[in-house]
């Protein structure tokens, strides 16, 4: 319990924690609003597909698996994984002091929670963004995009952190024999 209290004190004072959480909320709201529009506004489940251009279409898919349909039919294990990942990332976010990493974590948490809501409420995740005209075979949603962009931000942060550490290392001095 003391560890949680210490973490909360540190997280509460961390501006990147609050910014990351705010970004997560924005992603969840945008993801759920877009899915509501797709399902109830333009009734894409009834239409199946709306051709927009040679590159992009709106295609209704009920994804009962994880990313790109993997682990099909594992609703509850996937929900538990989403909750665990989100809690773990929130713990990390409370201690992060690097803005790029905080953005990445906020995007991933928001994406995970956006898809978690679908999984719990419907038993599947609503996907509708179809870039098959670019030879990209998967249909996805805003939450999926946020997760992938969040991972890219974390990779960028890791690269930048590694570059900064390399730059700060002093070359070993040669010693006389």
Buried (B, 14 or more C-beta within 10 A) or exposed (E): EEEEEEBEEEBEEBEBBBBBBEBBBBBBEBBBEBBEEBBEEBEBBEEEBBEEEEEBBBBBBEBBBBBEBEBEEBBEEBBEBBBEBBEEBBEBBBEBEBBBBBBBBBBBBBBBBBBBBBBEEBEBBBBBBBBEEEEEEBBBBBBBBBBBBBBEBBEBBBEEEEEEEEEEEEEEEEEEE
